[in-house]
């Protein structure tokens, strides 16, 4: 099972470190990462493996959302099935 994590906001030091730290805390493996900094704006998409997650997926979502609030970023975490359904017609 996989999930997609998106992060958008003003660039600051340590965003990737903090997001991947939460992944490690929940035993979520980062499969792929793409990130860009456009002037002072940071954008990142992570594909993560949640098959061995410690705890409930909703806890991970809440923790990522709380980190986003703390850092002034928009962090969205969604199960791959939901992501695929949203992007298919």
N, C-alpha and C positions, 0 to 999 in steps of 0.2 A: 504494500500500500504506500502511496506517495501523497505528498501535499505540496502546495505552491505557497511561498511566502513572498510578498511584495513589500518593498520599503521605498517610500518617497518622502523627501523633505530637504531641509537645508543641510548641507554637508558639514559634518563635524568629525573630529578624530574618534575612532573606535566604534563606529556603527556596526561594521561587519563583525568585529570582535564580540560585541554585546549580543547581537542576534545569534551568532553561531554558538556563543556561550549558553544561551537558553536551549538551543538544540542539543548541546552536549549534556546539559542538566537532565533533559528528558530522554536521553539515549536515542536521539533522532539524528540520523546520518545525512550530512549534506552531500548530495549527489552532483549537483551542478550549480554554479553561481555565475550570473552576469551582472555587472554593475557599471554605471557610468556616472561621471560628474560633469554636469553641464553648467559652466560658470560656477555658481555656488549651490546648485541643486544636485542632490544625490538620488539616484534611482537604482534599485537592485531587485532582481528576481532570483529566488532560490528554489530549486527542486530538491525536496528532502524525502528520505525514506522513513516512514512512520511505522513500519511493520514490527519493530522491537521497542516501541515507545513505552516509557515508564510512566504510568499514570494514564489519565484520560485525555483524549485529543482536545476536548473542550478546555482543559486546564492549560494546555500549551497555547491555544488560541488566546485565552485570557491573559496569560503571561506576556505574550508578544504584543497584544493590544496595550497592556499597561506600560510596557517598555516604550512603545510609540508615544503614548501620552507623556511619559516622563521626559523623553528626548525631543518632543515637539515634532514627531514624525507620524506619517500615516503607515501603519504596519498591518497588513491583512494576511491572514493565514487561512487557507481553505483546502479541503480534501480535493485530491485530483479529480475525483468523479464529479464533484460540483463544478470545478473549474472547466472540465471538458463539456459538461452539459450547458454551461453558460455560453460556451463558444462554438456550439454546433447548432445548425438550423435544420 
